[in-house]
Amino acid sequence: MIPYGHQDIDEADIDAVVSVLRSDWLTQGPAVEGFETEMARYCNAPHAIAVCNGTAALHLACRALGLGPGDSLWTSPITFVASANSARFCGAKVDFVDIDPHTYNISVAALSDKLVRAEREHKLPRVVMPVHFAGQPCPMEEIRQLADRYGFAIIEDASHAVGSTYLGERIGSSRYADAVVFSFHPVKTMTTGEGGMVLTNRAEVAETVRLLRAHGISYRMRGTTDAQEGDWYYEQVDLGYNYRMSDIQAALGRRQLQRLDLFVRRRRELAKRYNALLADLPLVRPWQHPSGESAYHLYPIRLQLRRIGKTRREIFDAMRSAQVGVQVHYIPVPMQPYYRKLGFGPGLFPEAEHYYSEALSLPLYYGLSDSEQEQVVDVLRTAITR
Ligand SMILES: *Cc1c(COP(=O)(O)O)cnc(C)c1O
C-alpha cells in the first residue's frame, strides 16, 4: 500500500535518539532546549516551547490567552477535531466560520460577517483559530486587522504548515498571531514521534505556556515564603499539566529540522508534478493563494462527481483496493456526534460540507518516488474513467 503520508527517518535520526538513550536525560532536558532554540531561529520567533503533542500545544495556547468558561473560540470546520477541542478543554464555547471554497481555509468574508453579527449580539469571540489547511497559509494580514478591530486573540493552528511561508516569512514567526502551534505527528511534514510546539512573540504567553506545561510549578519564589526554604523549594502557582516533550523526541526533532527544507522542497515538487499529471482529469487541484507558499502537508483534490458519474466512495474504495492509500481530510467538525450534541449539524457551513462531499487526499510525502506518484495517478484515472 502506498500510504497518504509517511515519515522519513534516516540513520542520523536514529543515532541522535540512541545517543539520548545513552545519556543522563531522558525527559525534558538539554535536547528540548536545543530544539526550541533552533525552531525559534528557523521561524524567526522570539519564543518557542516544545510540548508532548500538537493538541497539548493548542490547549496550552488557549489557557495562556485566558480562554475559559463564558468565552468562545471560533475555528474552521475543515480541520482535525483537536483545533475545536482545545477550547472545550478550557470550558469555552466553540463556533465555526465557513471556508473559502478555493483555499479551504476560513473565509475572511464569512468571518467579517459573523463578527458584525456577534458584535450586535455582544457575543464576540475571545480567540479565533485559523487553520492553515494542507499547509496553505490563511490570509493572516486580514485576520489581524479584524482582531485589532474586534479585540480577539489569534492562535494559528499551523499543524500542517511547518515550512510554509506567508508574505515571504515562515509560518511560526507569530507576527500576526498571539500564538502559533505546530504538530510533529509522523504524518506531518517533520516528526518527533509525538510532539508539538507553541511559538509566540509575547513573553507573558511564553511564560504561562512553560508554567502550565509542567504542572503549573515554578521554581522561582513567587508567593510569601519562609526564609527557611532552600534549594528544594518549588511552588505550584496554577493548575498545570504534564505536557512535556522528552529529550528522546527532541533529539529526533533537531535532526528532522535540519532536513525540513529538503522535505518541503520535495513536497512542493511532488505537488507541482501532481498539478501537471492531473490536468486533464475532472477534478479541482489545490489552488495556491499568491500571498503564501504551502509546504503541502496534504494534496487534497475535489472530484467533480457529476462529470465523473460516480460517488466519492466508489473512487476511494477502488483506489484502496489498488493499494493506494487515499484519505479524506476532513469530516467537518460540526458534523461529529460530539459537536451535534452541542447544537451543530448539517446545513450550517455549506461550503465546508460541499468541499467534504467531494474531497480526496492523494499520497504525498518526502519518500514518495516519481514512479509511485505516477502509479497513484494511473490508479485514480482508472477509478474515474472505468
Ligand atoms: C495533527 C493536527 C493536530 C493535532 O496534533 P497532534 O500532534 O496529533 O496532537 C491539530 N490540528 C490539526 C489541524 C492537525 O492536523
The ligand as an SDF file (V2000), in Angstrom:
LIG
                    3D

 15 15  0  0  0  0  0  0  0  0999 V2000
   -2.3390   16.8450   13.6440 C   0  0  0  0  0  0  0  0  0  0  0  0
   -3.2150   18.0000   13.9500 C   0  0  0  0  0  0  0  0  0  0  0  0
   -3.4430   18.4580   15.2590 C   0  0  0  0  0  0  0  0  0  0  0  0
   -3.0250   17.7180   16.4820 C   0  0  0  0  0  0  0  0  0  0  0  0
   -1.7540   17.3320   16.5260 O   0  0  0  0  0  0  0  0  0  0  0  0
   -1.2630   16.1000   17.4270 P   0  0  0  0  0  0  0  0  0  0  0  0
    0.2000   16.3390   17.4620 O   0  0  0  0  0  0  0  0  0  0  0  0
   -1.6560   14.8490   16.7180 O   0  0  0  0  0  0  0  0  0  0  0  0
   -1.9130   16.2330   18.7710 O   0  0  0  0  0  0  0  0  0  0  0  0
   -4.1740   19.6200   15.4300 C   0  0  0  0  0  0  0  0  0  0  0  0
   -4.6930   20.2860   14.3930 N   0  0  0  0  0  0  0  0  0  0  0  0
   -4.5300   19.8680   13.1300 C   0  0  0  0  0  0  0  0  0  0  0  0
   -5.1170   20.6590   12.0190 C   0  0  0  0  0  0  0  0  0  0  0  0
   -3.8040   18.7080   12.8780 C   0  0  0  0  0  0  0  0  0  0  0  0
   -3.6780   18.2700   11.6120 O   0  0  0  0  0  0  0  0  0  0  0  0
  1  2  1  0
  2  3  1  0
  2 14  2  0
  3  4  1  0
  3 10  2  0
  4  5  1  0
  5  6  1  0
  6  7  2  0
  6  8  1  0
  6  9  1  0
 10 11  1  0
 11 12  2  0
 12 13  1  0
 12 14  1  0
 14 15  1  0
M  END
$$$$
